[in-house]
Amino acid sequence: MHICFITNKYPNIVEPNVIVFLQQLIFAISAEGIKCTVICPIQINVYPKLHVLPYKRVDTYMGKDIEVFFPRYCGLGMTDILGVNPARITTYFFEKASEKVLVNLKSKPDYLYGHFVTPAAITCARLGRKYHIPSYFAYGEATFMTIDAFGRKNVKRELGSISGVIAVSSQNKEMISEYVPEGITEVFPNSIDNNVFYPRNCMSARKKYGFDPNAFIVSFVGSFDDRKGINRLCKAVDRFNGEVKVICAGKGALVPTSPNCIFRKPVLHKNLPEFLSASDIFVLPTRNEGCCNAIIEALACGLPIVSSNKSFNDDVLDNTNSIRIDSDSIEQIYEAIRILKENTELRNKLHRGSIERAKDLTLEQRAKKIVIFMEKNNAKEQQDTIFE
């Protein structure tokens, strides 16, 4: 089997932390003995710093080579410019850049796999129709922003030929149902490499980062923005008058200024397990997600979770591993932290629940399930064609 993945972002020497979870999934699928190719067109007029990337590189994972292509194209971005919607123009040029690589591959892919709706899923649908290749895409977007940018009617028309959708949450399955044929979407929550994400020794981790061994520490991983709730978390922590500290891995416009925030910068993905293990609990008061990788990584490190009570968390969080809160309520964030700080027995119970839940969220399992899903859907499509 040969799967060609099409995406508008992929880890590279300039942006090593960008959607690492996709790269990890591709590695896991490759480990199953499946040939994997990645096409990641670079919009060079919008991201000129990426001009240094080679056109092609080869990643090797467990003895398997994965070709990664970075063709260049010019587009207009995906957001309105002076009232003009550029999404369809950008997608067109993205498609053409992808097609040039696709037609020159040494072997024709058995499947196309797009990462999110625009421009990748639309491109996969178009190229799939043109070259008679079953096309799939992963849907894990927090809002309808990219769908609205392309136009809802246009998206529904373009995705009518899609063979299957990999939704990362039940909420995402419901969100995309209006735009794809009925019965072709299944839920596969995001996952972790359990060889990398597992609990480390807390005191050793604190010593490495210079954190107080006796402090009660809350960890946060994500963009420093209003959606993720970095300021709401800091305001809740500040109510403890120094008895609680927060460590924040990420970057963004809302760099936390709280005196109780003792770490506020990016952390390499490979170092996150040790960073997370230096904390007592993980808090992410996010308003919208597809399926949050940071939460799953924190689960795997054995951390009790405090996060949103909205449905995007339903597939991974319950009362065995988390306290669910209204992410807009500083009072509820504060109260959840207070309960976990004071109740060691509950904290230990949620610690065990997090580790147990993470056992079902491994990359190896997810890769196998996705491949089986694609094969099953393809077999059904061929059977339906025979009986038509």
Protein Blocks (a to p, Z undefined) as FASTA:
>chain_A
ZZddddfbdcdfklmmgokllmmmmmmmmmnopacdddddddfklmmmlmmpcfbdcdde
ehiacdddddddddebjbdeehiafklmmmmmmmmmmmmmmmmpfbdcfbdcdehjblkl
mmmmmmmmmnopacddddfbfblklmmmnopklmmmmmmmpgbdcdfbfklmmmmmmmpc
ehiaccddddddfklnccddfklmmmmnopafkbccdddeddddfknommmmmmmmmmnn
opaccddedddjklcfbfklcbdcdddfklmmmmmmmpmbdcdddfbdcbdfklmmmmmn
opacdddfbfklmmmgcfklpccddfklmklmmmmmmmmmmmmmlmmmmmmmmmmmmmmm
cfklmmmmmmmmmmmmmmmmmmmmmmZZ
